[in-house]
Amino acid sequence: MKNTGANTGSSGRLSTEEINEEDEIPRLDISKFQAREEEIERRKKEVREKVELQLGRAEEETRRLTHIWEELEVLADPLRKEVAIVRKKIDMAYKELKPLGQSCQKKEKEYKEALEAFNEKNKERAQLVATLMELLTESEKQRMKKLEELSKIMESIR
């Protein structure tokens, strides 16, 4: 409160005019303060709304990205499982093929040996048949010759 000294009455009190003037100054300051506070609150509200809007967008983008990520995981996961299953089957088939291949090679070798033995025996048989045919032919010739001699002897005896 300001006291100018000019408007004081005989009792040393301020007049009504002076009191009203002094009250108006703080009221103006209070009004300015309240206006500033309201402006601050309004701006805080605007910023809060903008932040909430951005958060909403960010949450929506997060949901969309999460959904896309899940779709990628679902897409990749079955392929990995199928590939792993096929690889496991290939490994199992290889493990089964290895002894079968060895068995096949062993039997192929046995077959070749048996075929070779068969061919040798067949060749030997063919040679023996040829020898037999020669012997039979020779024997037949000799018998025919002997028969002719005997026939001549028989004719001469007659």
Disulfide bonds with the S-S distance in Angstrom:
none
